[in-house]
């Protein structure tokens, strides 16, 4: 290769866009009853990142014997705070999800033993499911400076989004930043709230307290849980993701008798 050719290739490399880089990580979170602190189940989160941004998340909800009873797919696309997602729970047949479309967000919900109901939310600001973490990171500075912010959070079982207030609260640790999510308006104080804490440096979710997106074994009332996440994720690969995606779900019992 001549010097002129080498120079030409070097210039071409500078002009071409950088190749996309994908990484896969996983973490195992432990869910406990909010009051008794008894361990109920575990969550296996497998996340694929493209160029450092989350592209998709697979969550396997596992009984204590390791069997998976529920699965959730989250696909962030170009709307990280309002991703498309689908949750299925083998214990009761409960399903819920949302899909971003050109016309808005199509929301679906299937109660135990019932038929699917759906609705279309018009386009506009919206936060959905795991997109809450991305929303918090996007508003990190005003939230950590003490401001209370409003957002529209999707509630699939109601086929609509509600106005919620997000405000900073005491985390109990100098290394964590905690926030409370509660329904807006004065009556919001009468209803259960959700509390979350993030690592102050990495902005990774460390714990969650409150109403879960999972329901009880009968698929009726949302479970109230405390979920603890590890300090750091561990490397994973496409085989881990594919194997979990194909895994059969079983109807094991999560709540103690």
MARFIKE-656754 format. One record per residue (C-alpha): residue number from 1; residue in three letters; x, y, z. Coordinates in steps of 0.5 Angstrom, whole numbers, plus 500, padded with zeros to 3 digits. Layout:
! MARFIKE-656754
SITE   k   r   x   y   z
SITE NUM ala   X   Y   Z
...
! end
This chain:
! MARFIKE-656754
SITE   k   r   x   y   z
SITE   1 unk 500 500 500
SITE   2 unk 503 507 498
SITE   3 unk 503 513 502
SITE   4 unk 498 516 498
SITE   5 unk 493 510 499
SITE   6 unk 494 510 507
SITE   7 unk 493 518 507
SITE   8 unk 487 517 503
SITE   9 unk 484 511 508
SITE  10 unk 486 515 514
SITE  11 unk 482 521 511
SITE  12 unk 476 517 509
SITE  13 unk 476 514 516
SITE  14 unk 475 521 519
SITE  15 unk 469 522 514
SITE  16 unk 465 516 516
SITE  17 unk 461 516 522
SITE  18 unk 463 512 527
SITE  19 unk 460 504 527
SITE  20 unk 455 503 532
SITE  21 unk 457 499 539
SITE  22 unk 452 495 542
SITE  23 unk 453 492 549
SITE  24 unk 449 488 554
SITE  25 unk 449 488 561
SITE  26 unk 444 484 567
SITE  27 unk 443 485 574
SITE  28 unk 439 481 579
SITE  29 unk 434 485 583
SITE  30 unk 431 483 590
SITE  31 unk 423 484 591
SITE  32 unk 421 484 598
SITE  33 unk 414 485 601
SITE  34 unk 414 493 603
SITE  35 unk 411 491 610
SITE  36 unk 414 485 612
SITE  37 unk 421 485 608
SITE  38 unk 420 478 606
SITE  39 unk 423 476 600
SITE  40 unk 418 475 594
SITE  41 unk 421 474 588
SITE  42 unk 427 476 584
SITE  43 unk 428 481 577
SITE  44 unk 433 479 572
SITE  45 unk 434 485 568
SITE  46 unk 438 484 561
SITE  47 unk 439 491 558
SITE  48 unk 442 492 551
SITE  49 unk 445 499 550
SITE  50 unk 447 502 543
SITE  51 unk 452 507 543
SITE  52 unk 451 508 551
SITE  53 unk 444 509 550
SITE  54 unk 439 503 552
SITE  55 unk 435 500 546
SITE  56 unk 432 494 549
SITE  57 unk 430 491 556
SITE  58 unk 428 484 558
SITE  59 unk 426 483 565
SITE  60 unk 424 476 567
SITE  61 unk 421 476 574
SITE  62 unk 423 469 578
SITE  63 unk 420 466 584
SITE  64 unk 425 464 589
SITE  65 unk 426 457 586
SITE  66 unk 429 461 579
SITE  67 unk 423 459 575
SITE  68 unk 420 465 571
SITE  69 unk 413 467 572
SITE  70 unk 413 473 568
SITE  71 unk 416 477 562
SITE  72 unk 417 484 560
SITE  73 unk 420 487 554
SITE  74 unk 421 494 553
SITE  75 unk 424 497 547
SITE  76 unk 426 505 547
SITE  77 unk 427 507 540
SITE  78 unk 427 514 539
SITE  79 unk 423 516 546
SITE  80 unk 427 513 552
SITE  81 unk 422 516 557
SITE  82 unk 416 513 553
SITE  83 unk 418 506 551
SITE  84 unk 414 501 548
SITE  85 unk 413 495 552
SITE  86 unk 409 489 554
SITE  87 unk 408 485 560
SITE  88 unk 405 478 561
SITE  89 unk 404 474 567
SITE  90 unk 403 467 567
SITE  91 unk 400 466 574
SITE  92 unk 394 470 572
SITE  93 unk 394 471 565
SITE  94 unk 394 479 566
SITE  95 unk 397 483 561
SITE  96 unk 399 490 559
SITE  97 unk 403 494 555
SITE  98 unk 404 500 550
SITE  99 unk 406 501 543
SITE 100 unk 408 508 540
SITE 101 unk 405 509 533
SITE 102 unk 405 515 529
SITE 103 unk 398 517 531
SITE 104 unk 400 516 539
SITE 105 unk 401 511 544
SITE 106 unk 396 505 543
SITE 107 unk 395 502 550
SITE 108 unk 393 495 552
SITE 109 unk 390 491 558
SITE 110 unk 388 484 559
SITE 111 unk 385 483 566
SITE 112 unk 385 475 569
SITE 113 unk 380 471 565
SITE 114 unk 378 477 561
SITE 115 unk 379 480 554
SITE 116 unk 383 485 551
SITE 117 unk 382 492 552
SITE 118 unk 385 498 548
SITE 119 unk 385 505 547
SITE 120 unk 389 511 543
SITE 121 unk 393 516 547
SITE 122 unk 394 522 543
SITE 123 unk 401 524 541
SITE 124 unk 404 529 547
SITE 125 unk 409 529 553
SITE 126 unk 408 522 556
SITE 127 unk 412 517 561
SITE 128 unk 411 510 561
SITE 129 unk 414 504 565
SITE 130 unk 422 504 565
SITE 131 unk 422 510 561
SITE 132 unk 421 514 568
SITE 133 unk 428 512 570
SITE 134 unk 430 516 563
SITE 135 unk 426 522 565
SITE 136 unk 429 522 572
SITE 137 unk 436 523 569
SITE 138 unk 433 528 564
SITE 139 unk 431 532 569
SITE 140 unk 436 531 574
SITE 141 unk 439 538 575
SITE 142 unk 432 541 577
SITE 143 unk 430 535 581
SITE 144 unk 436 535 585
SITE 145 unk 436 542 586
SITE 146 unk 430 541 590
SITE 147 unk 424 543 585
SITE 148 unk 418 539 584
SITE 149 unk 416 537 577
SITE 150 unk 410 535 574
SITE 151 unk 409 529 569
SITE 152 unk 404 525 565
SITE 153 unk 405 518 567
SITE 154 unk 402 512 563
SITE 155 unk 397 507 567
SITE 156 unk 395 501 563
SITE 157 unk 390 498 567
SITE 158 unk 386 505 566
SITE 159 unk 388 506 559
SITE 160 unk 390 513 560
SITE 161 unk 396 517 563
SITE 162 unk 395 521 570
SITE 163 unk 399 528 572
SITE 164 unk 404 526 577
SITE 165 unk 408 530 582
SITE 166 unk 416 528 582
SITE 167 unk 419 531 588
SITE 168 unk 426 530 592
SITE 169 unk 426 526 599
SITE 170 unk 431 524 604
SITE 171 unk 434 518 601
SITE 172 unk 437 516 608
SITE 173 unk 444 516 605
SITE 174 unk 449 521 602
SITE 175 unk 451 517 596
SITE 176 unk 444 516 594
SITE 177 unk 438 521 591
SITE 178 unk 431 519 592
SITE 179 unk 425 522 589
SITE 180 unk 417 521 591
SITE 181 unk 412 520 585
SITE 182 unk 405 521 587
SITE 183 unk 398 523 584
SITE 184 unk 398 531 583
SITE 185 unk 393 535 587
SITE 186 unk 391 535 594
SITE 187 unk 388 528 594
SITE 188 unk 394 525 591
SITE 189 unk 397 525 599
SITE 190 unk 391 520 600
SITE 191 unk 394 515 596
SITE 192 unk 400 511 596
SITE 193 unk 406 514 593
SITE 194 unk 412 511 589
SITE 195 unk 419 512 592
SITE 196 unk 426 511 588
SITE 197 unk 433 512 590
SITE 198 unk 439 513 585
SITE 199 unk 446 513 585
SITE 200 unk 448 520 586
SITE 201 unk 454 519 581
SITE 202 unk 452 514 576
SITE 203 unk 444 516 576
SITE 204 unk 443 508 577
SITE 205 unk 437 506 580
SITE 206 unk 438 503 587
SITE 207 unk 432 502 590
SITE 208 unk 424 502 589
SITE 209 unk 419 502 594
SITE 210 unk 411 502 593
SITE 211 unk 406 500 588
SITE 212 unk 409 495 583
SITE 213 unk 407 494 576
SITE 214 unk 406 486 578
SITE 215 unk 399 484 581
SITE 216 unk 398 479 586
SITE 217 unk 398 472 585
SITE 218 unk 390 473 582
SITE 219 unk 392 478 578
SITE 220 unk 388 483 582
SITE 221 unk 391 488 586
SITE 222 unk 398 491 585
SITE 223 unk 403 489 590
SITE 224 unk 407 493 594
SITE 225 unk 414 492 594
SITE 226 unk 421 494 596
SITE 227 unk 426 492 590
SITE 228 unk 433 493 591
SITE 229 unk 438 493 585
SITE 230 unk 446 492 586
SITE 231 unk 451 497 586
SITE 232 unk 453 495 579
SITE 233 unk 451 491 573
SITE 234 unk 455 485 570
SITE 235 unk 457 483 563
SITE 236 unk 452 479 559
SITE 237 unk 451 477 552
SITE 238 unk 446 476 546
SITE 239 unk 446 468 548
SITE 240 unk 443 470 555
SITE 241 unk 438 475 552
SITE 242 unk 436 470 547
SITE 243 unk 435 464 552
SITE 244 unk 431 468 557
SITE 245 unk 426 471 551
SITE 246 unk 425 463 549
SITE 247 unk 424 461 557
SITE 248 unk 417 458 558
SITE 249 unk 413 462 564
SITE 250 unk 410 458 569
SITE 251 unk 405 460 574
SITE 252 unk 408 459 581
SITE 253 unk 406 462 587
SITE 254 unk 409 469 589
SITE 255 unk 406 471 595
SITE 256 unk 406 467 602
SITE 257 unk 400 464 604
! end
